[in-house]
Amino acid sequence: MLKSKTFLKKTRAGGVMKIVREHYLRDDIGCGAPGCAACGGAHEGPALEPQPQDPASSLCPQPHYLLPDTNVLLHQIVNAWRLGTWASVASSLRLPGSLETYVEQEQGENANDRNDRAIRVAAKWYNEHLKKMSADNHLQVIFITNDRKNKEKAVEEGIPAFTCEEYVKSLTANPELIDRLACLSEEVNEIESGKIIFSEHLPLSKLQQGIKSGTYLQGTFRASRENYLEATVWIHGDNEENKEIILQGLKHLNRAVHEDIVAVELLPKSQWVAPSSVVLQDEGQNEEDVEKEEERERMLKTAVSEKMLKPTGRVVGIIKRNWRPYCGMLSKSDIKESRRHLFTPADKRIPRIRIETRQASALEGRRIIVAIDGWPRNSRYPNGHFVRNLGDVGEKETETEVLLLEHDVPHQPFSQAVLSFLPKMPWSITEKDMKNREDLRHLCICSVDPPGCTDIDDALHCRELENGNLEVGVHIADVSHFIRPGNALDQESARRGTTVYLCEKRIDMVPELLSSNLCSLKCDVDRLAFSCIWEMNHNAEILKTKFTKSVINSKASLTYAEAQLRIDSANMNDDITTSLRGLNKLAKILKKRRIEKGALTLSSPEVRFHMDSETHDPIDLQTKELRETNSMVEEFMLLANISVAKKIHEEFSEHALLRKHPAPPPSNYEILVKAARSRNLEIKTDTAKSLAESLDRAESPTFPYLNTLLRILATRCMMQAVYFCSGMDNDFHHYGLASPIYTHFTSPIRRYADVIVHRLLAVAVGADCTYPELTDKHKLADICKNLNFRHKMAQYAQRASVAYHTQLFFKSKGIVSEEAYILFVRKNAIVVLIPKYGLEGTVFFEEKDKPNPRLIYDDEIPSLKIEDTVFHVFDKVKVKIMLDSSNLQHQKIRMSLVEPQIPGISIPTDTSNTDLNGPEKKKIKLGK
């Protein structure tokens, strides 16, 4: 049946347009109940359960289906499936296009009222329809709504209706479900004191007007990890004058949560502040202790020079909440029988959350998930509800799950829909696969990777040609041959974006059949590749470049150490070794040339764990050793990426996927310049080349580690490199590599960006056909946005995994004293780096319940004077390292000063540096 509505609309040009809206109403949609005689058993989509399990509800003792209204579904979506264990949730029962349940909007009726009426009509129709199934059928549809008027109308119309809270409380066999109810409104859950702490948020309409007029600025709220009373707002758009705004104090933060989109009002310049150097952690004050917060806020303010002041503001409203479920632990109330407790999130940028639960004793010492429901003006903390129990704190599986959830790493097993697009085994290369592909199996190709690597993306070769020149090839796994555009495997790979390498685990971007088998360029097996082949002279100057899909057979899978041994051995002169020596010689020339152009050689301490083969606990922690072969592989990967970037941009000027590294703003370098100046060294930062040359000159014969420390500090000044679409940006330059254009081509097993680049290159060389999304710059920009997010989260997850395993290492090792160097000085602490472990930590000089020492902080030098001892950046100190388990939620490596000796501050020097005892354990390394 067809229903239509006609109306007239005036166009911008002044004309009149006739609009006709048509609704096609069907009479062949089944009810979804299996065996329904009235519908003939027909139904589309998932069927309802034939006989819902007994829900043990005191309100509805007979079996029933639930029909929630839209708001209930939105607010309880996290818990809907849990409720579904006891009663089927019929959230999509009768489609709006069904003849019997279609509802037209009446005159004077708003859209919400029409929708409420439509759901009631569907509920009523179902109850009448289910009675027709059989005479002894007692099935009912229960309508769930938190809207008082909607519920009253439903009851008047004879529909069984309850609020979500009423229904859940009636499930007597499962009282714990009450904890999972979302708070209905902020007002209902406001604390009893009623004291207003925060100013009211302005309505969205006023915020939009204010942003349009320039009264307010819109941006992303970024909370500080080190200071819970400070945050920054990164302003959206092209506002160069006020790109970053500082917020200080609870009232100016005004209930914004990390990653919320907020509107801020700039304060007068007389109220501007400098970023605080105080480290403050929220110790969970009571609701009444706001005065203590004000005392702590006064600590943030200090006399600074006018040039240190930054634009400062306050949050006036929330444009978009970006809340998510948070992992953490319950801080049980000291009040006996209390149902109100504080939840402490694992992420220190998230405020504590007040929840009500009857299971506090059972949840104590467990990792749990909590969702925020709202944040009233008179509550120190937001309100929320319990969602899920993850497991005991400290258990490896639980902590890994928390780590992955907190960094939004997709880690569920691949679905059957995804796996269905994998090649059927046994797999072999066919004649069809060889079309548009060169056979390079005769070449002496080898791979060089970290030990234990199974997802081998790249392999290399070098040989001398008859004309005396050299042929050098970089061969990359042809992942795009197996992942075809648009299918479920492609969509899942795009969603994941990158493989995530944890200390003991690898979260693959693609299923293992591809990552560790069919795509991995293992030795002595035929593999499909995409090859970038150069003809070079002996001075590493490129004479010709060729791109081709290929089939290769690697002759050796080497580790960096094994490849280095071959290069250095006077007794080895086989084809593989000769190839490696040629590659190494060319790589040194390429690197020298890159550095001369201004490429940066920075430093970042990376650590490697040696694991116990039985317990998988870390038994040794070392900084990674870099060899010439590491640099050799890196140089040719960089060269391949640059060559491919040029090619795809030539062919697709508007929709090439590229990678750029923006130049840091001058303010980023302040800490580096000041630190160098404190050692009578000058660091120039006007260009990448001048920075590189300054770092090369910054040597001290009496302090050889100084140059490494400066490079580590320079790394902290850098911006994040990002993917972008060439048609959406004008600045292509890669600052760190001093390259005018760059992309990622060399790791398609573990990066989806490389898969897209392979597809672009394949079209450019006529090896594959294009598809609409590949040449749509807006869709490519969306892909880049997701890839940048996933890449950033993967980095954070990897760091968190290192931090967790470092804790495990020091838990077994006990107390250790080691030499360290100061990286940063704060108002009440120093941040140090321990070269032996590549470990960074903070030494605090103010402790709770202890008299505070006399501290004088100088930001200009920078320095921190404690009593009569002055600390500068890069000073050598000795610290005690131990695992502090006093706070189960945030176990941390604690560092205390040993030397220099400061009475009342330094700890005794008799702490023994004990080694691990026991038999030698087998050492293994995981990941790439």
N, C-alpha and C positions, 0 to 999 in steps of 0.2 A: 504494500500500500504506500502511496506517495502523498506526503503532506508538504505544502509549500506556503511560504510567507513572502509577500512582495512589499517593498517600500522604496521611497525615492530619496536620493542623496544628491546634495548640491556639490558640484566639482569646484576646484580652485579657479577654473576659468569662468565660472558663473553659470555653467550649464547644469542640467538635471540628468542624473543617471538613475536608471531603474535597476534595482537589486532584487534578485529572486533567490531565496534560500530554500532548498529542498531537503526534506527528511524522508529517507526510505525506511519504512517500518516493515519488519519481517514477522511472519507468523510461524516460522519453522525453527525457532531457537528453543532447544530443549531446556528443561529446568536444571539439568545436571545431576539429578538424583538417579542412580542406577536402577533399572527395572521399573521406572515410572510408566504405567500403562497409558496415562493421558498424553505423554510425549512420545510414546512408542519407543522409549529407551534411547532416543537420539539426543545427543548433546555435542556442543563444540567446546574445545578446550578441556582443561582438567575437570574430571568429574568430582562430585562431592562424595564423601565417604558414605557407603551404603547404610551403615549404622554407626553413628558417632559413639565414641566411648563414653561411658557414664562419667560425667564431670564431677559428681559428688557436690553439686551445688544445692545449698539449702533453699535458694529462691526458685530454681528450676530443676527439680529432681529427675525429670524425664530427659531422655536424649534430645539434643537440640543442635541447631546451627546458630552461629553468631553472625549478625549483620551490623558491623560498626559503621557509624557515619564518618564523613571525611575527616573531621577534626580528630576524632578518636584514633583513626588509622594513622594520621600524621604524627600525633603526639605519642602514640604507643607503638609505632612501627617496629621499634627495636625488640619489643616484647611480644608482638602479635603471634609470632610462631611458637613462643613458649606457651601462651594461652591455648594455642591450637592443639596442644597435646591432650587437653581435656574436652575441647569442644571445637568442631570444625569452624574455621573462620570463613564465612561466605562473603568475602569482600567484593567479589566481582560476579555475583550470582546472575542477575537478569540484566542483560545489556540494555542501554538507553534506547537502542533501535528496535526493541521488541514492541510489538503492537499492543500487548496487554499492559505494559508498564511505562509507555511513553507519556511524559507529562509536559504540557506546554506552559510557558510562563504567562501568568495571568496579568491583567492590567493592574498597575500599582504594586505588583509583587517584585521584590528585588531578587537578584540571582541566587543569593544564599538561601532565601526562603523557598525558592523554586526547587533548589537542590535538596533541601531538607524534606520537602513534600514528595519529591521523586523517590527518595530512599524509603519513606514511609509507605508509599504506594507499592514499592517492590516487596517490602516486608509483609504487608497485608496480603498481596497476591500470593506470595509463597506459602503463607500459613493456610490460605484457602486451598491452594493447589495441592499441598502435601496431604491434606485430608482425603483427596480423591484417590490417592495411591492405593489405599486399602482401608477397610473398615476398622481394623485393629491398629492402624498406624497412629502413634502418639508423638511423632516428630513435630517439633516446633521451630520457628525462626525467632530468635530473641534479638530485639533491636537494642543496640548499645549506643548511647549518646550522653555527652556531658552538658548538652544544651538544655536548660530547664524547660523552656517553652516547647522545644521540639519533643521532649519526653512527655510533657503534659498532653500535647496534641496526639501523640502516639497512643497513650493510654485511653484518651477519649475515643479514639478510632478502634479500640479493641486489640491493639498490638501489644504484646508483652514487651516492656521497655524498662531498662535500668541504666543507671550511670555506670561507667567503667569501674569506679570504686565499689559501688554496691555489688556488682557482679563478682569482682575478684574477691571481695571479702566473704562472699557466699561459698567460695570454694574451700570448704572446711578441711579437706584432706591436704591442701597445699597452702598453708598460711604464709609461706615465704614469698608467694607471688605478690603480696601487698607491697613488699619492698621495691618491686619493679614498676610500680605506678609512677608515672610522671606527675609532677606538681601541676595542678590545674591552672593556677594563676599565681602571680607574685604576691598578691595581697593576702591570699589564703595562708601562705607560709611565712609571712613576715614575723620576725622575732617579737617576743612579748614586750621588750623594752620600748619599742616604738620610736626611739630616738633617730632622727633623720641624719644620715651620715653623708649621703651623696646628693648632688643636685639632680633635678629631674631631666631626663633626656627629652630633647625637643622632638616634635612629631616630624615624620619624613617630609611632609609638604614644606615645612619651614626650613628644614635642612637643605632641601633642593633649591629653594629660593635663595637661601644664604650662600650656597656654593655658586649659583649662577651670578649673583651680584658681587662675589668676591669677599663677602663677610666671613665665610667659613671656607676651610680647605678640606678636600676629601683625600683620604689615604689609608694605607694598611697599618694597623697597630702591631708593633713588634715589642713584646715584653723583653726585659733584660733577664739573662740567666743569673747574673751576679748580684743584682739589686732589685728586689721585688717592688721597690717604691719608685722605680724609674722605667721609662719606656721611650721608644721613638715612634714617630708616624712618618712613613715614607709616602710623600705626596704624589698622587697620580697626575699624569699630564706633563706639560712642558714648563712647569713652574721652577725655573732654574734658581731663582732667588731664595726660595724656601723649599728646597727639595726634601729636607729632613727636619722634623720638628721634635724637640725634646719635651717630654712630660715628666714632671716630678711631683710626687706626693699622691696619696690615695685619692684625694678629692679631684685632682686634675686628671688622674687616670679614669675616674668616674665609671667604674664597672666594665670597662672594655677588657676583652680577653684576647690573648695572642692570636693574630691573623684576622681579627674582625676588621671590617671596612667601617671606618669612623669619620665623623665630621669634627674638625678641631677649630677652635678660635685662637688666633694668635694673641698673646698677652702683650701689653705695652713693653717697649724696650727696657724700661726701668725694672721690669720683672723677669727679664731674661736671665738664664742660668747657664753654667758650664756643665758638661757631662760629669757626673760624680765619679770619683775614684774610690769611693767606699764600697766594700763588699758587704751586702746585707742579705741575710736569708730570713724568710718568714718563719718565725718560731711558733706560730699558731696561737696568737693572743686570743683572749676571750673577747666576746662582742663588746664588752664594756671598756676594753683597754685602748680605745681610740686615742686617748691622751698620750699613751706610750708611743703610739704611731707618730703623733705630732712631734714628740721628742726626737725620734729617729729621723724624721724628715728634716729637722733642724741640723742634723749632722751632715746632710747632703750639701747644705749651703756653706760656702767658704769664700773668702775674699780672693778673687782672681782678676787678672788683667782683663780689660775690656775686650781685647781681641779673642779671648777664650770663650766669650759668651756666645751662645747659639740661639737661634729662634726658638722660643718656648711657647707652649700653648696648653690648652685644656680641652678635653673631650666634651662636646656639647650634645652629641647624639650618636646613635648607632645606625649606620645605613644598611649593613648586612652582617648578621652573626655568622661566624664560621666555626661554630662549635662542632665537636666530634666526640665520640665515646673516648674516655681517658682511662689509661691504665694507672694503677697506683695501689696504695694500701690504706686501710682504715685506721684512723687514730681514735681509739676507743675512748669515750667520755669517762671522766673520773667519777661522774655521778652514778651511783648504783641504780640499776633498772632503767637508766635513761635509754630512749630510743633514738635520740638525736646525737650524731657523731660527726666528726670531721674526716673527710677523705683527703689524703695527700697525694696529688698526682706525681708520677715519675718524672714528668717534664717540669722543671723548676720555673718555667715561664708561665705555667698555669696556676691560678690561685687555688687554695684549698676549697673544697666543696662540702657544703653541709647536707647530709642525707639522713633519712630516718630508716632504721632497720631494726628488726627484732632478732637478727642473727649475728649481732656484733661479736659474740664470743666465738662463734664458728668461723667468722671471717677474719678474726685477728691473726696476723702472721701470714696472711694469704695475699696474693696479687689478685686484684679484682678490677672490673671495668665499671665506671660510673658515667652517667650522662648528665649534663647541666640542663635544668628546666627553666631557670629564670634567676634574676638577681634583683631583689627588692632594694629600694633606696635606704632602708634602715637596717640592712644586714651587712656585716663586715665581709661575708663570703656569699657566693652564689648558692642557690638551692639545687639539688639534683636527686637522682635516684639510682639505686644499685641495678646493674644490668647482668653481670656474669662473673663467675668465680673462675680464675685462670689456673690456680694451683698454689702450692707452697712457695713462699719467697725463698730464693737461694737455689732452688732446683734448676738445673741447666735448661731443661725443656721449657719451664715456665718463664725463665728470664729471657730466653731466646724469643719466645712468643711475644712477650712484652716489647722487646726491642723491635721486632718486625711490625707489630701493631702501631707502636708509637711513631714509627717513621713511615707509616702507610706503604709498607712494602707488600705487594701482592704475593702471597706465598702458599695459597691453596693448591692442592694437586691439580694438574691439568684435567679439564673435563673431557668426557668421552667425545663431545662435539669437536673439541680441539684435536684430540688424538686421532680422530677418524680421518684427518687430512695428512697423516704421516704416511710415508711409503710403506708398502707391504713388504715384509721380510720373507725370504732373503732378497736383498736388493743388489742389483748390478747395473753397470752403465750400459745403455742400449744404443742402437744406431740413431734413434731419435734424439737421445741426449747429446750425441756428437755433432748434431747439426749446428752450424755457426760456432764451432768450438775447435781450437787447435790441440793437437796431441803433443804434449810436452813431457811425456813419460820418460823420454830418453835423457832428459837433463838431470844433472847431479844437484838435486834440490834437497835442502834439509831445513828443519825447524829448530829454533833456539828459544826455550821457555823456562820459567821457574820449575823447580822440582815438583813432581806430583801433578803437573798440569795435564788435564785430559781434554779440555776444550781448546784445541790448537787452531787458532784463526789463521796464522800466517806462516809462510815458509819463504826461503830465499835461495838464490843461486847467483854465481858469478863465474864467467868463463871468458877466455880470450878468443877473439874472433880472428879470422884469417887476415883481415886488414890491420891487425895490431891493436885495434880498439877492444874495449871490454863490453860484454853484455851482462847487464845486471837485471835480475827479475825479482819482483815481490809478488808472491802468489797468495791470494786470499780466498778462504773458503767461500764457495758459491752458494751461500745460504738462500739467496733469492730464487734459486732454481727450485728449492723445496717449499718455500713459503710464497704462495701465490696471492696476489692482491685481493683483499676483500673477504677471504674465507675466515672461518673461526680461528684457525691457527694464526693467521695474519693479524686479526683483531686482538687476540690475546697477547701476541708479541708486542704490538703497538701499545697496548695498555700497560704492560710491564715495563717496557722501555729500555731496560738494562738488566743484566745479570748482577746480582748483589753477592759480593764475596765477604762472608763472615769468617771468623778465625777457624771455625770447625765445620762450616756448612756453606754450601753454595746454592743460592736461590736462582735457578736458571730462568733465562728469558724465553728459551725454547725448550721443548721436551728433550729428555736425555738421549733419545735415539738419534736426534740431530746433533746436540751439543757435544756429546762425548763419543759419537760413532760416525754417522754418515757424513757430517760436515767437518768433523775434526780431521786435520791434515796429518794423520798418523803415518808412521813410516811403513813401507813395504805393502801398501794397499793403494789401489787406484782411487783418486778423489777428484771431484769436480772443483774447479777454481776459477777465479777471475784474476787475470795476470796483468800487471803493469811492468812493461819491459823497456829498459833504456839501453841505448848504445852510448857509451861514455868514452872519453879519452882517459889517459892515466892521471889526469889532473881533476877527475870527477866532474868534468863539464859535460852536460847532456847534449848529444848530437841529434838523437832521434828518440821519440817516445811512441810506444805502441800499447794499446789496451786490447785485450782479447779474452774471451771466455776460453777455458782450457781444461784439459784433464792432465793431472800430474801424478807421480808416484814418488813420494819423499823417500830419500835414501837413508835418512837418520833423523830421529827425534832426540835432540840434545838438550841438556840443561845449560844454563849460562856458565857454570863451572866446567862442565865437560867440554864445551866449545872453547873456553879459555885455555884449557889444558892442551887441546889440539893445536891452537895457534902458537902457544909458547913452546911446544915440544920440538926439539931439533930432530927427533927420530921419526916424526910422522909427516909424510909427504903424499898421502893418498889424495884422490879427487875432492873429497869432502873438505879435508883440511886446507888444500890449496884454494878452494872456493871461499872458505871462511877467512883466510888470510887476505885474499883480494878484497873481500867485503870490508874487513876491518881497516885496511889501508885507505880505502875510499871514504869510509865513514869518518875517519879522523880529519880528512881534508874538508868534507862537507860540514862537519861541526865547527871547524876553525872559520870557515867562510860565513856560517850563520852567525857566529859570535861577533865577527868583524862588522856584520850588518846591524848589530844591536840586539841580537837575541839574548835573553836573560838566562843565566845559569843560577837558579835559586836552590834552596835547600829546605827539606822538610824531613824531620827524623821519622823514619819508618821502622817499625819493630816486627820481629818474627818470633813466634812462639814455637818451642819444641814440646810436643805433646807426649804424655805417657800413653803407650800403645794399648794399655788395658783400661785405665780410668778416663783417658782423654782429657785429663787435667794438665795445665801447662806446668812443665818442670824446669823450663829455662826460657829466658827472655833476652833477646839480643837485638841490636840495631842491624838492619839489613846491610849486607856487604854488596857494594856495586862494583862490577868489573867492567873492563873494556867492552866485553860482549854485550852488556846491558846497553851501553851507549851505541854500539854498532847496530843492534836491532832498531833502537829508537830512531837513529838517523834515517834509515831507509823507510821506516814507517812514516816519518814526517815528510820525506821526499815524495812518497807515493800519495799521501793525503793532499799535498800541495799540487801535484801534477793532476790528480783527479779533479780537484776543486776548479782548476783552470779550465779543464775540458768540459765539465758539466755547465759551468757558467757561460762558456762560449756557445754551447748548444741551447741552453735554457736560461737566458739572462734574467727572466722574471720569476722563475720557480726552481732555482737550484737551492738545495739544502746545504747551507754553509755553517761554519763555526767561527765566531769572532771573540776576541778578548779585549774589552775596552780598556783604554788607558786610565789608571786611577786618578782621581782628582788630587790636586796638590796637598790638600789637608790630610789625605791618607798617609803621606810620607812623614808627617811631623814627628812621630815617635821614632822613626828610623834616623832622621836627620839629627834629632836631639841626642839620641843614644850614641851616634858616631861622634858628634861634637864633644861629648863628655870624655871621649878618648882622643881628642885632638885630631879627628879625621873629618874630612869633608865629603859628603855624599851629594852629588848633583842629581836632580830628578826631573829636569826639564824635558828630556827625551829618554826612551828606553836605552839608546846607545850610551848616553852620558851616565845613566844609572849603572849599566853593565861595566863601563870603564871605571867608574868610581869604586864599585865593589871589587874589581880586579886590583885596584891600587890600595885598597884598605887592608893592608897587612901589618902585622906587628911581630917582629922577630922574637920578642919575649912572651908573646901570647898567640901561638899559632891557631888556636881554636876561635879566635876573635872573628876571622873572616866567615867561618861557618855560621856563627851566631848572627852576624849582620845579614847573611843571606836568608837565614830562617826568619828574621824580623822583616826583611824585604818581602818574603812570601806572604806574610800577614797583611801587607799593605795592598796586595793585588785585588782586583775585581774578579768576579766569577766569569769564566768563559761560558758563552751561551750559543745554542743553535738558533738559526734564524733563516727566513726565506729571503732570497736575494731581491725579490720584487717588492719587499716590504721594508727595506732598509737601504741606506746609502753608505754606511760605514762598514766596510768589510774587514778592516785591518785587525790582525792578531798581534797584540802588543808584546806578549811574552816571547813569541817566536820571531818577531820582526818580519812578518810575512804579510803581503798585501791581500792575500786570500788563502783560505784554509777550509778543510772539511774533515769528516771522519769516514774513512773507507776501509780501514784495515782490521776491524773487529766486528763483523756482522753476526757472529755467534752470540756475542754478549751486548751489542748495542743496536737498537732498532734504527737509529739514525743512519748507520752504515748500510742497512738493508735498503732504505730509500735511495741512498747515494748509488748503490749497486744498480738499482732499477733505472735511475736516470742515466748512468753511464752505459748500461746495456742498450737503452734506446739510442743513445748518442752514437754508439759504434755499430748499430744495426743488429745486435744480438738478441733483442727482445722487443716486444711491442709495448706501446704506452697504454694508459687507461686514464679516464677523466680526472680522477682525484690527484694523479701525479702532476698534472699541469694546472691545478687549481691553487693559486698562491694563498688564498684564505684558509683552505683546508690544510695546506702545508704549514702555515703559521700556527694553526691549532695543534698540529702534531708536534711542532717545535716547543710550544708552551708546555705540553705534557712531558716531553723528553727532558726539558730543563728541570722541571719539578722532580721527575723520577731520578735523574742523575744526582741532584742535590740531596734527596732523601737517601739514596744509596750510599753516598759519601758519609752522611751523618750516621747511618746504621752501621757502617764499617767501623767508624770511630768508636761508637758505643760498644761494639763487639770487642774491640781492642781494650777499651776501658774495663769491661767486665772480666775479660781473661787476665788483665793485669791485676785486678783485685784477687782473683783466684790464685795467681802466682804468689802474691805477697801474703795471702792467707796461709799458704803452706810454708813459705820461706821465713816468716816471722819478721822481727825487727831488723832493719838493715840501715847502715850509715854509708852515705855515698857523697862524692863531690858533685856540686851543681853550680850552674851559672844563672845569674839573675837576668830574666828576659824583660820583666816589667816591674815597676814599683807602683804601689797603690798607697792610699792614705793610711791604711791600717794593715798592709800585707805586702809581701813580695811574691812574684810568680817566678818559679825557677825551672830550669831544664836540667835533667840528669842525663848526660851524654851516654853513659853505659847502657841505660835502658831505653833511651829515646823518650823518656817520661817527663811530663810536665805537671807541675802541681803548685799549690799556693801555701805559703807559710804565713799564718795569721799571727798578729802581735797583740790582739785584744781577745780575751777569752771571757766567756760568761762566768760570773761569780768570782772573778779574779781582779785585783787592782790593775787598772790600765796604765801602761808605761807612758812616758812623755814622748809623744810622736810629733815630728815636724816634717811636713811634706812640701816639697818644692817641685812644682810641675814643669818649670822652665828648664831645669838641669837635665833630666828629672832625678830626684833623690829623696830618700826617706831617712831622717835622723831618729834613731831610737836611743834615748838617754844620751850617751856621748859617742855612739857609733853611727857613721853615715854609710848608707847603702846606695850604690849607683848601679845603673843597668850594666850588665856584663861582669859585675864583680863575682869572684869565685867564693862560694860558701860551702859548708858541709851541713847536710841535713839528715835527720833520721826519718826513715820511711816505714810506715806500718799501715795495716788495714784497720780503719775505724769502723767497727760494726755496731756502735752504740745506737745508730739510727738504721733499723733494718730496711726502711724504705729507700734511704739514700746512703748505702754503704759507700765509703770513699777511701781513697788513699790519702792518709794524713801525713803531712810533713811538718817537722819541728826543727828549729835551728839548733845546730850543735856548735858550729864555729862560724864566725868569731864568737867568743864568749861574752855574753851580756848578762850581768847578774839579774836574776829573776825572769829572764827570757829564755836563754839557751838552756838546753838540757844537758845532763852530765855526759862526758865523752866516753864513758866506759861501756856503752852499748856494743855488744859483740856483733861482729859481722859474720854470722854463721852461714855455712854452705849447707845445701841439702845433703842429708845423709842417706844411706841405703844403697842398694845395688844399682848399677848403671841401667838406665831404662832405654828402650829403643826410641829413637827420635824420628818423628815424621812431621812433614809440613803439608798443610792443606791449602787449597785455593790457589788463585793465580795472582 
